[in-house]
């Protein structure tokens, strides 16, 4: 029986190989917009199916690698009308290899930051900060607020935000029995939403680059008061910390952390390698703060340097604005982290906290700690690439333009939803507002009107909302890596929180479309957010499994 099974397996394999070799192969043909010209599935709803399938599979199976790869394969099959050899060529030549090439700078940033985290732990800086926090921060709410404040403080870039806040706050949150899922949410909620309302950030530069006539920076600043998702997310986070309750899947994770001292609940323990790491007992708080401060300064200077600060003419303000509008975070952040790594090594060697041998062994360990995040990032970017081949963003953009007639005052709310769907499906907020900003500008026309900026803000807010929810978003992946949390756990626990704020924002954009006053709209949004949380807490409080009642 075993021989027969082996024979049948070999026979099937030979038949498949022969069938594939007899079919025509070759790269898929694309037009000037990067869309597969011969695909019957391009520029239609089918273009959104591969990311939807990947997302649904990830949430159902709790396994993100295979889910993303299946999405990539499905997209390649759609782009090649199910021709197997052509689809394989597309997976490698149009999806995975370009993803690795495009993400080279991000990989270097992640690996160096991973090495820095290992070095900081070995120096005893994290342990010393944990001891200080135990004496000065007495409650779980205090630790969560400290995480929130640190996230707000590091507003320059979302990648930098996620990994830095995670590495600093993780030891303290572990001591207070805060689940890794909750830590990942706090990190994620103060990454992209903060960068989206910070005029000095890589996100402001990205938005500025998509606007016409050099008005990008002005557009970004004027859109901030109407960026309801970013602003209300901050209100939501502070409120839910002070109200001391959770709902949805997050409640289970937090209960498990409090009652069973299990910070993970389910999924892999992604930081097992670090749990047995040697820690220098002579470490001090400054040994944690010094590398972090150097990292912030170097990355900030790196963003200016990569933007050609000294090459831009004019006074300081115009040099500063010009540099940030032209900067490249994939160059600046590795530049900053590499300098920080050298400075940190010299500092630790002078303090005799880490030996040369220990510091060199931190290199492979730091790399290994970042392998899961890098793998997910490659697969997620590959999925974005095949979705781009199918022209998903152009299909959604067409829906935006067709919705404009007869719904002018409702248009900000409609734009918010469309931006959310596009960002969620493709996992990229930058790509979303990159395609929608010109369309929104053409729809509203006059940039001197309030409705113009409300529409632009709705586009930016929807892009951040979708990015915040999406399992294939690079920022979501970075938040999981920063908290060393199982990625599917982070996505499933964060989704109800983000969706709650998103629904409130949708209602607020309907109101803003008629009221057209930022102050009134924000007040209404804050009231709706707090009222929603009080209602949810009243409902959750009736649950007999509430941790307050079991503790």
C-alpha positions, 0 to 999 in steps of 0.5 A: 500500500505504501509503495502504491501511494508513493507511485501515485504521488510521483505519477501525479507530480510528473503529470503536473510538471509535464502539463506546466512545461507544455503551457506558455510562460512569460511575464504578464503584460502591464500598461502605463498604470501598472495594470495587467492588460490581458486579465479578465479580472482587472479593474473590477470588484475581483481585484479586491478579492485576493486581499479579502480572501487573505484577510478572512483566512487569517482571521479564521485560521489564525495563521497569517503566513499561509493566508497571505501567500494564498492571497498572493497566489490568487491575485497572480492567477487572476492577473494571468487568467489562471495560466499556472506557469504565468501565475508562478512567474508573476508571484516571483517576478512581479510580487515577491522579488520586487517586494524584497527589493522595495523593502530593503531599507525597511529590512535594514531598519528593522534588523538594526532596531532588533539588535538595539533592543537586544543590546538594551536588554543585555545592558540591564537598561530595560530591567532598571527602567522596569524597577524604576517604573515599579516604584513610580508607576503603581497601576496598570492604567498608569503604565498604559497612559505612559505608553500612550504619552510616549507614543504621542511623543515619538511622532516622526515616523510610524515604524520608528514609533511602533518599535521604539515604544514597544521595546521601551514599554514591554518590560513594564507592561509585562510586570503589570500583567497587561496583555501583549494584545493590549500593548500592541493596540496602544502602540498602533493607536499612537503610531499612524493616527499621531503621524497623520496629525503631526506636521513634522512627520514622514506622513506629512511629507507623503501627503504634501507630495501628492498635492498640487501647486506646492500646497501640500503642507498647507493642505495637511495643516488645514486638514488636521482639525477635521481628521476625526479618526486620528483625533477621536482615536486619542480620545478613545484610548485615554477614555478606555484606559481611565474607565478601566474596561475592555470589550470584544476579544480584547476582554478575553486577553486582558482577563487571561493576563490578569487572572492567569498571568498569561500575556499571550492567551493564544498563538506563538510566544514570539519573544521566547529567545529573549526570555533566557537572555543574560542581563547586566545587574549594573544597568541603570535607567540612563542605559535605556534612555540614552540609546532611545534619545540618540535614536530619536535625534539621529532619525530626525536628522536623518529625515532632514538629511534624506530630504536634502535640507542643506540643498533647499534654498530659502529661510529656515522655515522653507528649508525645513518644509522642503526637506520634509516634503522630499524626505525618504523614510526608507533611507533616513531611518536606517541612516539614523539607526545605524549611527545609533547602533555605533554610538550605543556600542561605544557607550556600552563598551565604555560603561562595561555593560556588554562585552565585545563578544556579547554585542556581536552575538546580539546581531544574529539574535536581533535579526532572528527576533525580526524574522517574523515581522520581515516575513509578514511584511514581504508577503503583505507587500507581495499581496499589494503588488498583485492587487496593483496588477489588478488595478484595485485602486483605480476601480475604487477611485472610479466608484468615488467619482461616480458617487459625487453627483447629487450627494455633495454634502454627504460626499465627505462621509462617502469618501471616508468609507471608500478610502477605508475600503481601499486602505483595508484591502490593499494595506496601504494608507499612503497609496490610498490617499495618493490615488484619492487626493487628486480625485477629491481635489477635482471633485470639490474644486475650490480649495478656499471652501471648508468642504474642500478640507473636510473632504480631504480630511475624510480621505486621509482619515479613511486611509488611516482607519483602513490601515489601522484595521488591516492585517496586511498593513505594514504599520499593523505588522510593526505594532505586532513586532514592537509588542512582540504579539501574535499578529492575528491576535493583535488584528482580531483584538484591535478591530472592534476598537478601531471599528467603533471609532470608525463608525463614529467618524462616519456619523461625524463626517455626515454632520461636518458636511452640513455644519462645516465647523471644525470646533462644533464637529470635534465636540460632537465627535468627543461626546459621541465617543464617550457616550458610546463607551459608557453604553458599551461599559454598561452592557459589558458590566452585566457580563458575569465573567467580568474581571472586576467581579472575578478578581 
